[in-house]
């Protein structure tokens, strides 16, 4: 890792809700830690690359489903398959909205309530951050 990558990693760690982070590469290891606040510590997850400028420009208002971890966003169960949800679609509480892959584990992101999908804010294959808005919805 370059010094710049280490500094960026440290800055992202400092701004996150994580209390510990360990990165190990072939001949390099870095372990970061900080004192936990009153809230419970979030699970350790790999650090993602910066969000694309196009995604950062999206006006994300309304009620959103957020990413519970850092990982890769997938709108469908496999390449070439139809996405789990599309704008305007009604879903029931517990229905799968998308996947976030972290550490080779596919994590299903489920609907928090009966709702209508307003907008899918992430693109298939995007790296997403903890707490990043993924899907905007309205209850109903």
N, C-alpha and C positions, 0 to 999 in steps of 0.2 A: 504494500500500500504506500502511496505517496503521502508526504506530510499534509498536503491539501486535503486528501481523502480522509485522513485521520482527523483533521480539524473539523471537517464537515460532519463526520460521524459523531464527534464529541458534541458539536452544536446541536445536532438532531437529538442526541441522547439527553442533553440538558433540557431541551424543550419538551421532551416526551414525559409520559407518566411512568416510565420504567424506573426501577431502582437499581437494577444490575444489567450489565450487558457484557457478553464475552464473545470475541471474534477470534477465530483461529484459522490461519492459512498455513500453507506448507511450512515456512520457516518464520512465521510471525504470529504472535498472540497478543491480544489487547483485552484487558478486563477493566470495565468502568463500573463505578458504584456511587450511589448518593444516598443520603438519609431519606427515608420514606416519610411522606407527610401523613396526615391523619387518615387519608383514604387508603384503601388496600392497594397493594402494588399490582400493576398490570403484568401479564405474562411476557416473558422475554421473547422477542421475535426478531428476525433479520431486518436490517435497515434497508429501506428502498431508495432507489435513485430519486432525484428531485422530480416532482410532478411536471408534466409537459406544460408549456406556456399556454397552449390552447385550453387545457383543462383548468388551469388557474384562472383564466379569464371568464369562465362560466359563472353566471350569477346564480348561486345556489341558495335559494330562499324556500321557505315552506318547511314542512315536516319531512325529514329524511331518515333513511336507514343508513347507518354509518358502518364503516369497516371496524370490526372488533380487534383487528390485528394488521400488521404490515404483511403484504404479500402481493400476489398477482391476481387481478380481477378476471373472472371468466363469466360471460353472460349465458353460456350454454354448457351442457354436460360434456360435450366433445366437439372438436373442430368439425364444421359442416352441419352440425345439429341446429335446430331452431333454438332461439334464446328462451330461457325460462319465462321471462316476462317482456312485454312490450308496452309502450305508452298507451293508456286508455284501457288496459286490461284490468279486470277485477280479480283480486286474489283473496284467499281466506287466511286467517291467522294460522301461521305455521307452514304455509306453502313456501317452497324454495324460490327465492328471488334471483340468486346468483351464487357463484362460488368464489372464495378467496383461497388461493393456494399458498401455504407457508410451510417451509421445510418438508416439501414433497407430500404434504397432507392437504387434501381438499376439504375445506370447511364450508358447509352449506350456510348461507345467510338466509334467514327465514323472515317472513312477513310478521311484524309485531302485532297486527290486528287485521280485521277485514278492511280492505282498502282498495283504492284504484291507483294504479301506477301512473304518475304524471310524467316522469322523465327518468331515463337511465343516464346518470351523470358520468359514469366511467365507461371507457372503451375496452372492448375485449382485449386482454393481454396487457393492460395498463398495470404498472406498479402502483399500489395504493398504500396510503399511510394509515396508522391507527387513528380512528376518529374521522377519517375522510368521508364526506357524503358520497354515497353510491347510487341511491335511488330515492327520488322525491315522490311522495305519495300524498293522497288525501284520504281521510277516513270515510268509509261509506259502504 
